[in-house]
Amino acid sequence: MPLLKSSSYQNPKWLFNGHLQTIIPGIFRKSIALPFERERITTEDDDFIDLDWLRCGSKKLVIISHGLEGNSRRPYMIGMAHQFFKNNFDVLNWNFRGCSEEINKKLIFYHSGATYDLKAVIDHASIGYDEIYLIGFSLGGNLTLKFLGESDQLYPKLKRAVTISVPLHLESSCEKISAGENIVYARRFLKTLKEKITQKSFVFPDQLSPEKLRKIKTLKDFDDVFTGPIHGFKDALDYYEQNSSLYFIEKISIPTLILNAQNDPFLSSKCFPISLGNSSQSTWMEFPRYGGHVGFSPRKPEEVYWSEQRAFEFITSDQ
């Protein structure tokens, strides 16, 4: 029922493929000055998470999660925050561990299924609000969907969620981004991930060896050697299998939108589960033909990014 057969998105004609629709907004989108207030919270394991707040006195809060190697101040995060803040929502953009320009204190950092940190953010932030809404981009979208499948029934204030450009199946999406012309994206992510391991190795010399970085050529290699074992998984494949949000969608009970562009260079065919969309009772799936990865540029510069307008429509809908 909730599989949406058509989409209203129309890409700018000069952005004629998925790569341009991904790269151009990622590099050239102008950021908006917003009055963020930074708060640092302490986690149960004595680490920290940095939060960026926009408050207007609303009883409705939107919590927004960023993508791989992103942060709370990326233009796509600010753009989404602005869309809701100007419409009288309080907004919280949060930084995953190690993503707020300061290395975190523990050996672990963040990963696609670290729902314990999203839970910590929601538990801390939801006090005083009547309604909570979640939005997640890419890795943050996978994290959001997994959290909802695990826990949404425990949070009566949670009303709706939107996820954008989500690698629902982590293993095949990792293969997709690491193959052929897409490998430029993987190398960009690998560069900053390796830098973080190097920084952490000075704090945890017995657990992290920079020498191993020399053998890391792909994202899967990195997850095999670092992400998986550091966070308690056997290897990359075990990590991917246990944390792919595709396996949690059927357990989601609140209205949720998955917005994935068909020409997204990061997403495999398994990230467009049409049969699951046809049978789902609460998760809407919308697969526009165009949009790229976290792109969805407007046709005119003065217009709102389509993904932001679509997220706002869904979250404020009675559908």
N, C-alpha and C positions, 0 to 999 in steps of 0.2 A: 504493500500500500504506500509507504512513504518514499518510494523511488520516484524522483521527479524526472519525468521524461524529457523535459525541455528546460532551457535556462535562458534568462534575459540578457546574459553578458554578451557584449559585442566589443571586440578588441579594436584598438586603433589600427588602421589599415597598414601603417608603416611598420608596426610591430607584427611581422607576418609569420613568425614561428615561435615555438616554445622557448628557444634560447633567448631571443630578443625580449620576449615577454617576461622572462626571468631576470635577465641581466640589467636591462635599462632601468626599471624601477628600483632594483637593488642598489645600483650605483648612483643614479642621478636624481632620485626622489629627494625633494627638499624636506627637511624636518620642520616641525612646527614648535614654536616656543610655548611650553605649557608650564604651569606653576607646580611642578612635582615637589613633593616633600619626601625625603629619604628617611626610612626607618630600618634599623637592623634588629632582627629577632634572633634569639638563641634557640637552637634545636635541642632535642632531647639528648643527643650525643655530644653536646657542648661545641657544636659548630655554629656557623651563622648563615643567615639568608638576608639579603638586602631587598627591601621593598620600596617602590616608588608610588606614592599616593597622589591622587587628585580628589579633593573633597569639596563638595558644594552643599553638604548637609542633607543629602538624599538618604532615604531608607533602602535604596536599591544599589547594590554593589556589583560591578563587573570585574572579575579577576582574569588577567590576560597572561598567557604563558608563551614564551618565545621559542625559536627554533634552535637547531644545532649551532653552537658557537655564536649565538646571538646574545642579546641582553635587553634590558627593559627600555633602553633609549634608542633602539633601532627605529628608523623612520616608519616601518610598517607597524611597529608596536605603538608608536606615538600617534600615527594616523588613526588606528583603531581606538585608542584611548580618547582622542579628540572627538571622534564621532559620538561617543557615548557621553563624554563630559559636557559637551555643548548641548546635549539633550537631557541634562539634569540627572545623570547617574554619577555616583561616586565610582572611581576607577582605581584599580590596583594593578600596576605592572610589576611583576616580580622577576628577580634574577636567580637563575639556577646557581647552585654552589660553584664558586670559582668563575662566575661570569660577570661580576660587578667590578672588574678591574682590580681585584685583590684576590689572591689565591686563598682558598678556604683552608681551614685548620686541620681537617682530617685527611686520611689517605684517600677515602672515597671522594668522588666529585659529583657529577650528575650523569644520568643516563635516561634512555627512552621509557623506562618503566619505574622510575624512582618516585612512585606515588606517595611515599611517606613524606616527602618534602611538600608536595602539593597539599596533602592533608594538613601538614603543620601550618601552612600559609592560610588555608581556609579556616582552620580552628582558631587561629589568632585573629584573622581579619573580620570574621563574620559577626562578632559581638556588636550588638546595636543595630544590626540590619534586619529587615524583614524578608528581603529577597536577595539571593545570590545567583549570579550568572557566570558561566565559565566560557572563555574563548581561548583556543590554542592554535598556534601556527606550527606546522611541520612536526618536529620532534615533540614540541609542546602540545600539539594536537593528539599525537599518539598517547602521550602521558595523560592528557585530559580524558580521552575515551577509556583508557585502562582504569583510571581512577573511578569514573562513573560506573563501569561494569563491576568494579569491586565494592563500591561504597555508596552510590547515590541514594539508596534507600535509607541510609543512616543519617542523611542530611535533609530534613524537611524544608529547609530554607532554599535549597537548590531548586531552581525552577526550569532553566533551559541552558543549553550549551551549543556552541558553534565551533567546529574545527575546520581548519583550512590547510590544504596541501599536505595531507596526512599520509605518511608511509605506513599504511595499515599492516602490511606484511614486511617486516624488517629485513629478512634475509634476501628476498628477491629485489627489494628496493635498493639494498646495498650493492647487489650485483649490477643493477641498472645504472646507478650513479657512477660506478667504477668501470664501466665498459665504454669503449669507443669514444665518441666526441664528448660524452658526459664526464669523462675522467678529470677534466679541468676543475669541475666543482669539487670532486673528491680530494684532489690535491690541495685545494684551498683550505678545506676543512682540516685535512691532515696537518698542514703547516702549523696552525694554531693549537691543535690538540697536542702535537709533539712539543710545542713550546711550553705548554702547561705541565706536561710530564717532566720536562727538564727542570722547571721551577720547583716542582714537588720533590724531585729527587734530592734536592739539597736539604729538605726537611725530613725526608724518609729514605735515607741512603740504603738502608738494609732491605727495604721492600721494593724500591724502584731503581732500576739500573738504566741509565741513559744509553748504555752500550746496546741495549736491545732495540733502540729506536732506529739504528742503522739498517736493521733487517725489515723494518716496517715499510711496505710499499703501497698498501691498500688500506681502506677503512676496515675491511674484514681482518687484516693482519693486526691492526691496532686493537680491535675489539677482542681478538683472540688472545693477545698478549697482555693487554691492560684492562679495557672496560669490563670484559667478562670476569676474569679472576679477581680483580680488585673489589667487585661488587657481589661476589659470592656465586658466580656462575662457572660452569666447567670450562667453557670456551665461547667463541662468538656464536656458534650455532645454538648452543643452549641459551645464551642471552637473548638471541633473536626470537627463539621459539617461546620462551616464557613471557616475553614482553610485547609481542605484536598485538596491537589493539584489535585486530581483526577477530581474535578469539574472545573478546570481551563485549562486543557490540550487542549480542543477543541478550546480555544481562542488564543492559541499560534500561532504566525505567522512565527517565524524564525526557521530554522532547529535545532531540539533539539533531543538529545538521552537520553532515560531512560534505565539504565543498572541495572537490578535487578536479582540476582541469585535466582533460584527456591528453593534452600535449605537454604535461609536466615532465621535464626530463629526469626528475628524481624518482618518479613513481612507476612501479611495475604493473602489469596487468592485474595482479592480485589486489591492487589498491582500488579496484573498481568492481566490488562484489555485487553484481546486479541481482543475482538470485537472492542474496541475503537482503538486499534492499527491498525486493518485492515482498518478502515475508516479514520484515521487521515491523514491530508494532509502535515503536517510539522513536526510531532513528531515521531521519530523512537523509537521503543521499542525492546530491545534485552534482552532475558531472558535465560542466560546460565543455564545449569543444575546444575552447581556447582559454588562455589565462596564465600559462607557465607555472612556475613554482613561486608561491607567495607574490604573485604579480597582480593580475586583474586591473591593469592600468585603465584609467578613464579615457574616453575618446577625445575629450577636451581638457586642457590643463586645469581649468577652474572647477571641474567636476570632482565630486567625492569618488575615491576609489570604489569600484563596484563591490568588492568583498566586504568593505566596511558598511556600505549601504545595505547589502544583503544580510549581513550579520545583524544589523540593527532591526531590519524588517522581521527577521525570524524571532529575535529575542522579544520584541514588543508585540508579536502576533498572538492572536487567540486561537490559531489553527491547532 
